[in-house]
Amino acid sequence: MKIPKSILIDPEANKAYGAFAVAVSVLAFAYSSNFGQVMILGYYAVWLPLLFVDYRRFTWNLSSAWLPILFAAYVCLSVFWSQAAGISARAAVQYSSHIVCAYIAARTISVRTLVLGSLIGIFFVLLYSLKVNAYALDIIDGTFNFVGAFTSKNLVGFFSSLGIFLSFVFLMFYRRNWLSFFWTAPIILMSAYMLAICHSATSVASLPAVLGIVVLLTMSRVLSRRYRRVLFVVGGGALVGGVVAALNLGLLDVVLGIFGKDSTLTGRTYLWQQGWEAAQLHPLLGYGYAAYWVQGFADPERLWAEFYITTRTGFHFHNTYIETLVEIGFVGVTMLALVILRAFYGHISKVVFGAWNADSVVLAGAVGLMLIRSFFEVEILGPYFMASFIVYFGLFKLSPMPVARRRRVVIPVQDEKPAAGHMPAPV
């Protein structure tokens, strides 16, 4: 039996396979630590074989992906100055292959398929966490929080906030009938409930911000390009001014108090200070990718003890840029920041300065969510994270694929022969 290529790699025809592949990926990102390497192998199995279906699709305009390719190469090269070369080599291969999978996804599925598959995967992720129904005590702030099948309330908050966001944009842009309201309702209700009981301030605070971005970009559709640019400049200036005013007037402490936090952000500011001091020892190139939090090294052992991390794993500086600065130095943090900003601003500029497009609005909101979280979590620097997958997917989507056109076959017209010796009647 011959399987048509279109049901695997054509964004207009592979909706079923694409949604399945994204759902498998979401489950792997969420629970690979629970179910082992079989989840990661499943993630690779749904994306990597597509390279051999039609290699031309993935090699066309490959130069447009120079920035993530350069960053992946730099991460791999950090093996040569890493203080734990073996760990860096393994992690670098994983991260590079993770970028390749995001590239394949961007070249083969539509944004609607990404949203649909993510919602299916998030539904099963949240459902399993509800079944586990585990709570954990946060020793730092003394709160008792829902962690589900995860080891962190922040992961529960991430998938819950992402579920609400994707349900919102799906109903706004991609629904095709009223049944969409019924099957997305359980996802919204589960996400809202788990977001409330996990007490993740980062997830709760970032969700209204990105929904506001999506609403503003959607409202700009009725404006001409000229007025969209004015709105962009005025809105950007108002945002910067509002942040500065909030910091100077003490409004930040009021907002943190609403979420039960203080100005130290539950020890995060101390961690940021420790990370900055560690980065000063190797400021240009860092310690090596994934080579700082290694058992047996003095500084991470001290921080694990201070924050009661008995497992001595799964900890970080709770800031993507400080973590990157420590691991791969100033060069690495510059490239990663360019990746995130390019993905975010690229889709914003498409909406503001170009033709209005719903896909760019959705991706601008999704990448914006990861951008906000990057100041408090480390989810874009590592492999097998939904955040890094979305950021790279959005970045690769900035380069459109060529529109396939049917070939025109020229059929020669034979000269008409006279019948029975008579000339044909004139037309």
MARKE-970741 format. One record per residue (C-alpha): residue number from 1; residue in three letters; chain; y, z, x. Coordinates in nm, 2 decimals, decimal comma. Each point is the difference from the previous one (the first is absolute). Last residue first. Layout:
BEGIN
  nr rest kette      v      w      u
 NUM  Ala     A      Y      Z      X
...
***
This chain:
BEGIN
  nr rest kette      v      w      u
 427  Val     A   2,64  -3,79  -1,63
 426  Pro     A  -0,11  -0,36   0,07
 425  Ala     A  -0,34  -0,10  -0,13
 424  Pro     A  -0,26  -0,02   0,27
 423  Met     A  -0,08  -0,35   0,13
 422  His     A  -0,31  -0,16  -0,13
 421  Gly     A  -0,30  -0,10   0,21
 420  Ala     A  -0,24   0,21  -0,20
 419  Ala     A   0,20   0,32   0,07
 418  Pro     A   0,27  -0,03   0,27
 417  Lys     A  -0,03   0,27   0,26
 416  Glu     A   0,24   0,30   0,01
 415  Asp     A   0,10   0,09   0,36
 414  Gln     A  -0,14   0,34   0,09
 413  Val     A   0,24   0,29   0,01
 412  Pro     A  -0,05   0,22   0,31
 411  Ile     A  -0,03   0,37  -0,08
 410  Val     A   0,25   0,22   0,20
 409  Val     A  -0,10   0,36   0,00
 408  Arg     A   0,27   0,25  -0,04
 407  Arg     A  -0,08   0,33   0,15
 406  Arg     A   0,07   0,31  -0,21
 405  Arg     A   0,26   0,23   0,13
 404  Ala     A  -0,04   0,34   0,14
 403  Val     A   0,32   0,19   0,03
 402  Pro     A   0,06   0,12   0,35
 401  Met     A  -0,03   0,38   0,04
 400  Pro     A   0,31   0,21   0,00
 399  Ser     A   0,11   0,21   0,30
 398  Leu     A   0,15   0,32  -0,13
 397  Lys     A  -0,34   0,09  -0,13
 396  Phe     A  -0,10   0,10   0,35
 395  Leu     A   0,25   0,29   0,00
 394  Gly     A  -0,11   0,12  -0,34
 393  Phe     A  -0,36   0,00   0,10
 392  Tyr     A   0,09   0,19   0,32
 391  Val     A   0,18   0,27  -0,20
 390  Ile     A  -0,26   0,02  -0,27
 389  Phe     A  -0,29   0,04   0,25
 388  Ser     A   0,20   0,26   0,20
 387  Ala     A   0,05   0,21  -0,31
 386  Met     A  -0,36  -0,04  -0,13
 385  Phe     A  -0,12   0,16   0,33
 384  Tyr     A  -0,31  -0,13   0,18
 383  Pro     A   0,17  -0,02   0,34
 382  Gly     A   0,28   0,23   0,12
 381  Leu     A   0,37  -0,05   0,06
 380  Ile     A   0,09  -0,06  -0,36
 379  Glu     A  -0,11   0,33  -0,15
 378  Val     A   0,17   0,27   0,21
 377  Glu     A   0,19   0,21  -0,26
 376  Phe     A   0,35   0,14  -0,04
 375  Phe     A   0,24  -0,28   0,11
 374  Ser     A  -0,26  -0,26  -0,07
 373  Arg     A  -0,01   0,10  -0,37
 372  Ile     A   0,33  -0,17  -0,06
 371  Leu     A  -0,11  -0,32   0,17
 370  Met     A  -0,34   0,01  -0,18
 369  Leu     A   0,18   0,01  -0,34
 368  Gly     A   0,24  -0,27   0,12
 367  Val     A  -0,31  -0,22   0,09
 366  Ala     A  -0,12   0,03  -0,36
 365  Gly     A   0,35  -0,05  -0,15
 364  Ala     A   0,08  -0,31   0,21
 363  Leu     A  -0,35  -0,13  -0,07
 362  Val     A   0,05   0,03  -0,38
 361  Val     A   0,35  -0,16   0,01
 360  Ser     A  -0,13  -0,28   0,24
 359  Asp     A  -0,28  -0,08  -0,25
 358  Ala     A   0,25  -0,01  -0,29
 357  Asn     A   0,21  -0,27   0,17
 356  Trp     A   0,37  -0,07  -0,03
 355  Ala     A   0,10  -0,30   0,20
 354  Gly     A   0,18   0,09   0,32
 353  Phe     A   0,26   0,24   0,13
 352  Val     A  -0,08   0,31  -0,20
 351  Val     A  -0,36  -0,05  -0,09
 350  Lys     A  -0,11  -0,16   0,33
 349  Ser     A   0,22   0,24   0,19
 348  Ile     A  -0,18   0,30  -0,15
 347  His     A  -0,34  -0,16   0,09
 346  Gly     A   0,09  -0,04   0,36
 345  Tyr     A   0,18   0,33   0,02
 344  Phe     A  -0,32   0,19  -0,07
 343  Ala     A  -0,24  -0,20   0,21
 342  Arg     A   0,24  -0,04   0,29
 341  Leu     A   0,10   0,37  -0,02
 340  Ile     A  -0,37   0,11   0,03
 339  Val     A  -0,09  -0,24   0,28
 338  Leu     A   0,33   0,06   0,19
 337  Ala     A  -0,07   0,38  -0,01
 336  Leu     A  -0,34  -0,06   0,14
 335  Met     A   0,14  -0,21   0,29
 334  Thr     A   0,27   0,26   0,08
 333  Val     A  -0,26   0,28  -0,02
 332  Gly     A  -0,22  -0,18   0,25
 331  Val     A   0,26  -0,07   0,26
 330  Phe     A   0,14   0,36  -0,02
 329  Gly     A  -0,34   0,15   0,07
 328  Ile     A  -0,35  -0,08  -0,11
 327  Glu     A  -0,15   0,33  -0,11
 326  Val     A   0,30   0,24   0,00
 325  Leu     A   0,25  -0,25  -0,13
 324  Thr     A  -0,25  -0,11  -0,27
 323  Glu     A  -0,04   0,36  -0,12
 322  Ile     A   0,37   0,05   0,01
 321  Tyr     A   0,05  -0,32  -0,20
 320  Thr     A  -0,27   0,06  -0,26
 319  Asn     A   0,11   0,36  -0,07
 318  His     A  -0,24   0,27  -0,10
 317  Phe     A  -0,07   0,09   0,36
 316  His     A  -0,38  -0,05  -0,03
 315  Phe     A  -0,32   0,17  -0,10
 314  Gly     A  -0,34  -0,13  -0,10
 313  Thr     A  -0,20   0,19   0,26
 312  Arg     A  -0,02   0,35   0,15
 311  Thr     A  -0,23   0,11  -0,29
 310  Thr     A   0,16   0,35   0,00
 309  Ile     A   0,35  -0,14  -0,06
 308  Tyr     A   0,18   0,34  -0,04
 307  Phe     A   0,35  -0,15   0,07
 306  Glu     A   0,05   0,19   0,32
 305  Ala     A  -0,35  -0,05   0,12
 304  Trp     A   0,01  -0,37  -0,06
 303  Leu     A   0,33  -0,01   0,18
 302  Arg     A  -0,14   0,18   0,31
 301  Glu     A  -0,30  -0,23   0,01
 300  Pro     A   0,22  -0,30  -0,03
 299  Asp     A   0,21   0,12   0,30
 298  Ala     A  -0,29   0,10   0,23
 297  Phe     A  -0,24  -0,30  -0,01
 296  Gly     A  -0,36   0,10  -0,08
 295  Gln     A  -0,02  -0,18  -0,33
 294  Val     A   0,21  -0,32  -0,01
 293  Trp     A   0,31  -0,03  -0,22
 292  Tyr     A   0,20  -0,19   0,26
 291  Ala     A  -0,21  -0,31   0,07
 290  Ala     A   0,02  -0,19  -0,33
 289  Tyr     A   0,18  -0,28   0,18
 288  Gly     A   0,09   0,10   0,35
 287  Tyr     A   0,20   0,29   0,13
 286  Gly     A   0,34  -0,17  -0,05
 285  Leu     A   0,13  -0,33   0,14
 284  Leu     A   0,37   0,06   0,06
 283  Pro     A   0,05   0,37  -0,07
 282  His     A  -0,30   0,16   0,18
 281  Leu     A   0,10   0,36   0,07
 280  Gln     A   0,29  -0,02  -0,25
 279  Ala     A  -0,25  -0,08  -0,28
 278  Ala     A  -0,14   0,35   0,01
 277  Glu     A   0,34   0,15  -0,06
 276  Trp     A   0,06  -0,23  -0,30
 275  Gly     A  -0,34   0,09  -0,14
 274  Gln     A   0,06   0,37   0,03
 273  Gln     A   0,34  -0,04  -0,18
 272  Trp     A  -0,16  -0,21  -0,27
 271  Leu     A  -0,27   0,27  -0,05
 270  Tyr     A   0,27   0,27  -0,03
 269  Thr     A   0,18  -0,22  -0,26
 268  Arg     A  -0,33  -0,04  -0,19
 267  Gly     A  -0,07   0,37  -0,03
 266  Thr     A   0,01   0,01  -0,38
 265  Leu     A   0,30  -0,24  -0,03
 264  Thr     A   0,20   0,23   0,23
 263  Ser     A   0,29  -0,01  -0,24
 262  Asp     A  -0,20   0,17  -0,26
 261  Lys     A  -0,25  -0,13  -0,25
 260  Gly     A  -0,09   0,10  -0,36
 259  Phe     A   0,04  -0,35  -0,14
 258  Ile     A   0,33   0,09  -0,18
 257  Gly     A   0,10   0,19   0,32
 256  Leu     A  -0,02  -0,32   0,20
 255  Val     A   0,25  -0,16  -0,23
 254  Val     A   0,24   0,29   0,03
 253  Asp     A  -0,04   0,00   0,38
 252  Leu     A   0,08  -0,37   0,01
 251  Leu     A   0,32   0,06  -0,21
 250  Gly     A   0,15   0,20   0,29
 249  Leu     A   0,33  -0,17  -0,02
 248  Asn     A  -0,02  -0,18   0,34
 247  Leu     A  -0,36  -0,13  -0,04
 246  Ala     A   0,05  -0,11  -0,36
 245  Ala     A   0,33  -0,17   0,09
 244  Val     A  -0,16  -0,20   0,28
 243  Val     A  -0,29  -0,11  -0,23
 242  Gly     A   0,25  -0,10  -0,27
 241  Gly     A   0,21  -0,20   0,23
 240  Val     A  -0,30  -0,19   0,13
 239  Leu     A  -0,12  -0,07  -0,35
 238  Ala     A   0,35  -0,10  -0,12
 237  Gly     A   0,03  -0,25   0,29
 236  Gly     A  -0,33  -0,15  -0,08
 235  Gly     A   0,09  -0,03  -0,37
 234  Val     A   0,33  -0,16   0,08
 233  Val     A  -0,14  -0,25   0,24
 232  Phe     A  -0,30  -0,09  -0,22
 231  Leu     A   0,21  -0,02  -0,32
 230  Val     A   0,24  -0,24   0,18
 229  Arg     A  -0,30  -0,21   0,12
 228  Arg     A  -0,14  -0,01  -0,35
 227  Tyr     A   0,34  -0,10  -0,13
 226  Arg     A  -0,01  -0,32   0,21
 225  Arg     A  -0,36  -0,07  -0,08
 224  Ser     A   0,07  -0,01  -0,37
 223  Leu     A  -0,08   0,30  -0,21
 222  Val     A  -0,27   0,03  -0,27
 221  Arg     A  -0,27   0,05   0,26
 220  Ser     A   0,19   0,29   0,15
 219  Met     A  -0,15   0,23  -0,27
 218  Thr     A  -0,34  -0,04   0,16
 217  Leu     A   0,13   0,09   0,34
 216  Leu     A   0,16   0,31  -0,15
 215  Val     A  -0,31   0,10  -0,18
 214  Val     A  -0,23  -0,05   0,30
 213  Ile     A   0,23   0,21   0,22
 212  Gly     A   0,02   0,27  -0,26
 211  Leu     A  -0,38   0,01  -0,02
 210  Val     A   0,00   0,04   0,38
 209  Ala     A   0,23   0,30  -0,01
 208  Pro     A  -0,17   0,16  -0,30
 207  Leu     A  -0,33  -0,01   0,19
 206  Ser     A   0,12   0,14   0,34
 205  Ala     A   0,08   0,35  -0,13
 204  Val     A  -0,33   0,07  -0,16
 203  Ser     A  -0,20  -0,15   0,28
 202  Thr     A   0,18   0,19   0,27
 201  Ala     A   0,00   0,33  -0,20
 200  Ser     A  -0,38   0,00  -0,03
 199  His     A  -0,07   0,28  -0,25
 198  Cys     A  -0,36  -0,12  -0,06
 197  Ile     A   0,01   0,12  -0,36
 196  Ala     A   0,28  -0,23  -0,12
 195  Leu     A  -0,11  -0,31   0,19
 194  Met     A  -0,35   0,05  -0,14
 193  Tyr     A   0,13   0,00  -0,36
 192  Ala     A   0,23  -0,30   0,05
 191  Ser     A  -0,27  -0,20   0,17
 190  Met     A  -0,26   0,08  -0,27
 189  Leu     A   0,24  -0,09  -0,28
 188  Ile     A   0,11  -0,32   0,17
 187  Ile     A  -0,35  -0,11   0,08
 186  Pro     A  -0,12   0,08  -0,35
 185  Ala     A   0,29  -0,20  -0,16
 184  Thr     A  -0,07  -0,31   0,21
 183  Trp     A  -0,28  -0,11  -0,22
 182  Phe     A   0,20   0,04  -0,32
 181  Phe     A   0,33  -0,14   0,10
 180  Ser     A  -0,17  -0,31   0,15
 179  Leu     A  -0,15  -0,07  -0,34
 178  Trp     A   0,34  -0,11  -0,12
 177  Asn     A  -0,04  -0,34   0,17
 176  Arg     A   0,07  -0,18   0,33
 175  Arg     A   0,12   0,28   0,21
 174  Tyr     A   0,14  -0,10   0,34
 173  Phe     A   0,37   0,09   0,02
 172  Met     A   0,09   0,32  -0,17
 171  Leu     A  -0,35   0,13  -0,09
 170  Phe     A  -0,12  -0,07   0,36
 169  Val     A   0,32   0,15   0,15
 168  Phe     A  -0,05   0,33  -0,18
 167  Ser     A  -0,37   0,02   0,05
 166  Leu     A   0,06  -0,06   0,38
 165  Phe     A   0,26   0,28   0,02
 164  Ile     A  -0,21   0,25  -0,20
 163  Gly     A  -0,31  -0,07   0,21
 162  Leu     A   0,20   0,01   0,33
 161  Ser     A   0,13   0,34  -0,10
 160  Ser     A  -0,35   0,13  -0,07
 159  Phe     A  -0,15  -0,16   0,31
 158  Phe     A   0,27   0,16   0,22
 157  Gly     A  -0,01   0,34  -0,17
 156  Val     A  -0,37   0,03   0,05
 155  Leu     A   0,05  -0,09   0,37
 154  Asn     A   0,28   0,25   0,02
 153  Lys     A  -0,22   0,28  -0,14
 152  Ser     A  -0,22  -0,03   0,31
 151  Thr     A  -0,38   0,02   0,06
 150  Phe     A  -0,08  -0,25  -0,26
 149  Ala     A  -0,27   0,02  -0,28
 148  Gly     A   0,25   0,18  -0,22
 147  Val     A   0,28   0,16   0,19
 146  Phe     A   0,17   0,21  -0,28
 145  Asn     A   0,24   0,25   0,15
 144  Phe     A   0,02   0,38   0,04
 143  Thr     A   0,33   0,09   0,17
 142  Gly     A   0,06   0,24   0,29
 141  Asp     A   0,25  -0,22   0,18
 140  Ile     A  -0,18  -0,02   0,34
 139  Ile     A  -0,34   0,11  -0,11
 138  Asp     A  -0,04  -0,28  -0,26
 137  Leu     A  -0,29   0,12  -0,21
 136  Ala     A  -0,24  -0,27  -0,12
 135  Tyr     A  -0,12  -0,12  -0,34
 134  Ala     A  -0,30  -0,22  -0,08
 133  Asn     A  -0,07  -0,18  -0,32
 132  Val     A  -0,29  -0,21   0,13
 131  Lys     A  -0,01  -0,19  -0,33
 130  Leu     A   0,38  -0,04  -0,01
 129  Ser     A  -0,01  -0,14   0,35
 128  Tyr     A  -0,26  -0,25  -0,11
 127  Leu     A   0,22  -0,11  -0,29
 126  Leu     A   0,30  -0,03   0,23
 125  Val     A  -0,18  -0,24   0,24
 124  Phe     A  -0,16  -0,19  -0,29
 123  Phe     A   0,33  -0,07  -0,16
 122  Ile     A   0,17  -0,07   0,33
 121  Gly     A  -0,26  -0,28   0,07
 120  Ile     A   0,07  -0,17  -0,34
 119  Leu     A   0,37   0,04   0,05
 118  Ser     A  -0,01  -0,15   0,35
 117  Gly     A  -0,20  -0,30  -0,13
 116  Leu     A   0,26  -0,07  -0,26
 115  Val     A   0,30   0,04   0,24
 114  Leu     A  -0,16  -0,21   0,27
 113  Thr     A  -0,10  -0,27  -0,26
 112  Arg     A   0,36  -0,01  -0,12
 111  Val     A   0,12  -0,04   0,36
 110  Ser     A  -0,22  -0,30   0,04
 109  Ile     A  -0,31  -0,02   0,21
 108  Thr     A  -0,12  -0,22   0,29
 107  Arg     A   0,27  -0,01   0,28
 106  Ala     A   0,12   0,36  -0,06
 105  Ala     A  -0,35   0,13   0,00
 104  Ile     A  -0,09  -0,17   0,32
 103  Tyr     A   0,31   0,15   0,17
 102  Ala     A  -0,09   0,34  -0,13
 101  Cys     A  -0,35  -0,04   0,14
 100  Val     A   0,15  -0,10   0,34
  99  Ile     A   0,22   0,30   0,00
  98  His     A  -0,30   0,23  -0,05
  97  Ser     A  -0,18  -0,19   0,28
  96  Ser     A   0,29   0,10   0,23
  95  Tyr     A   0,00   0,36  -0,11
  94  Gln     A  -0,38   0,03   0,05
  93  Val     A   0,02  -0,16   0,34
  92  Ala     A   0,29   0,23   0,10
  91  Ala     A  -0,19   0,31  -0,12
  90  Arg     A  -0,31  -0,09   0,22
  89  Ala     A   0,21  -0,07   0,31
  88  Ser     A   0,22   0,30  -0,04
  87  Ile     A  -0,29   0,24  -0,04
  86  Gly     A  -0,16  -0,14   0,32
  85  Ala     A   0,32   0,00   0,19
  84  Ala     A   0,09   0,36  -0,06
  83  Gln     A   0,31   0,06   0,22
  82  Ser     A   0,10  -0,36  -0,09
  81  Trp     A   0,17  -0,22   0,26
  80  Phe     A  -0,23  -0,30  -0,01
  79  Val     A  -0,12   0,07  -0,35
  78  Ser     A   0,36  -0,06  -0,12
  77  Leu     A  -0,08  -0,37   0,03
  76  Cys     A  -0,18   0,01  -0,34
  75  Val     A   0,31   0,14  -0,17
  74  Tyr     A   0,22  -0,26   0,17
  73  Ala     A  -0,23  -0,28  -0,13
  72  Ala     A   0,02   0,14  -0,35
  71  Phe     A   0,38   0,01   0,02
  70  Leu     A   0,02  -0,36   0,13
  69  Ile     A  -0,23  -0,12  -0,28
  68  Pro     A   0,21   0,20  -0,25
  67  Leu     A   0,32  -0,18   0,12
  66  Trp     A  -0,14  -0,35   0,06
  65  Ala     A  -0,12  -0,04  -0,36
  64  Ser     A   0,22  -0,31  -0,06
  63  Ser     A  -0,19  -0,16   0,30
  62  Leu     A  -0,31  -0,03  -0,22
  61  Asn     A   0,16  -0,28  -0,19
  60  Trp     A  -0,34  -0,13  -0,11
  59  Thr     A  -0,28   0,18   0,19
  58  Phe     A  -0,11   0,20  -0,30
  57  Arg     A  -0,03  -0,28  -0,26
  56  Arg     A  -0,15  -0,23   0,27
  55  Tyr     A  -0,29   0,24   0,05
  54  Asp     A  -0,15  -0,08  -0,35
  53  Val     A  -0,31   0,20  -0,09
  52  Phe     A  -0,05   0,15   0,34
  51  Leu     A   0,30   0,23  -0,01
  50  Leu     A  -0,11   0,12  -0,34
  49  Pro     A  -0,28   0,19   0,17
  48  Leu     A   0,25   0,25   0,12
  47  Trp     A   0,13   0,12  -0,34
  46  Val     A  -0,27   0,14  -0,23
  45  Ala     A  -0,24   0,10   0,28
  44  Tyr     A   0,27   0,19   0,20
  43  Tyr     A   0,07   0,24  -0,29
  42  Gly     A  -0,38   0,04  -0,06
  41  Leu     A  -0,04   0,09   0,37
  40  Ile     A   0,27   0,25  -0,04
  39  Met     A  -0,17   0,16  -0,30
  38  Val     A  -0,34   0,00   0,18
  37  Gln     A   0,17   0,19   0,28
  36  Gly     A  -0,02   0,34  -0,17
  35  Phe     A   0,01   0,11  -0,36
  34  Asn     A   0,26   0,27   0,01
  33  Ser     A   0,21  -0,12   0,30
  32  Ser     A   0,00  -0,35  -0,15
  31  Tyr     A   0,13   0,14  -0,33
  30  Ala     A   0,35  -0,12  -0,06
  29  Phe     A   0,04  -0,30   0,22
  28  Ala     A  -0,35  -0,12  -0,08
  27  Leu     A   0,06   0,04  -0,38
  26  Val     A   0,32  -0,19   0,03
  25  Ser     A  -0,18  -0,28   0,19
  24  Val     A  -0,27  -0,03  -0,25
  23  Ala     A   0,26  -0,03  -0,28
  22  Val     A   0,18  -0,27   0,21
  21  Ala     A  -0,32  -0,20   0,04
  20  Phe     A  -0,09   0,02  -0,37
  19  Ala     A   0,35  -0,11  -0,10
  18  Gly     A  -0,02  -0,29   0,24
  17  Tyr     A  -0,35  -0,10  -0,13
  16  Ala     A   0,11  -0,01  -0,36
  15  Lys     A   0,34  -0,16   0,06
  14  Asn     A  -0,14  -0,27   0,23
  13  Ala     A   0,13  -0,31  -0,19
  12  Glu     A   0,38   0,00   0,04
  11  Pro     A   0,00   0,18   0,34
  10  Asp     A  -0,25  -0,25   0,14
   9  Ile     A  -0,22   0,17   0,26
   8  Leu     A  -0,32   0,12  -0,16
   7  Ile     A  -0,03  -0,18  -0,34
   6  Ser     A   0,16  -0,31   0,16
   5  Lys     A  -0,27  -0,04   0,26
   4  Pro     A  -0,24  -0,12  -0,26
   3  Ile     A  -0,34   0,17   0,03
   2  Lys     A  -0,29  -0,25   0,07
   1  Met     A  -0,34   0,10  -0,14
***
